[in-house]
Amino acid sequence: MTTIILLLVMGITLILSSNIFARFASSQNTPFGRANAKHPNATSMGPAVTGSIMIIAAILGIFGVFEPQ
């Protein structure tokens, strides 16, 4: 159960961190992608995709999909 909760929390954190970090990064390179003049809030989709997969894995874990038969 602890693993499921950690997956859920880390997935949500990854998605939120990429959105929050994009606001403060207007002209410099960021860990979440390169912001430029045309798209000042542009970030990489990596954290959002990884976070979404983690949340889906946590939801499947809640329903016992990953448990051995």
Rosetta blueprint (number, residue, H / E / L):
1 M L
2 T H
3 T H
4 I H
5 I H
6 L H
7 L H
8 L H
9 V H
10 M H
11 G H
12 I H
13 T H
14 L H
15 I H
16 L H
17 S H
18 S H
19 N H
20 I H
21 F H
22 A H
23 R H
24 F H
25 A L
26 S L
27 S L
28 Q L
29 N E
30 T E
31 P L
32 F L
33 G E
34 R E
35 A L
36 N L
37 A L
38 K L
39 H L
40 P L
41 N L
42 A L
43 T L
44 S L
45 M L
46 G H
47 P H
48 A H
49 V H
50 T H
51 G H
52 S H
53 I H
54 M H
55 I H
56 I H
57 A H
58 A H
59 I H
60 L H
61 G H
62 I H
63 F L
64 G L
65 V L
66 F L
67 E L
68 P L
69 Q L
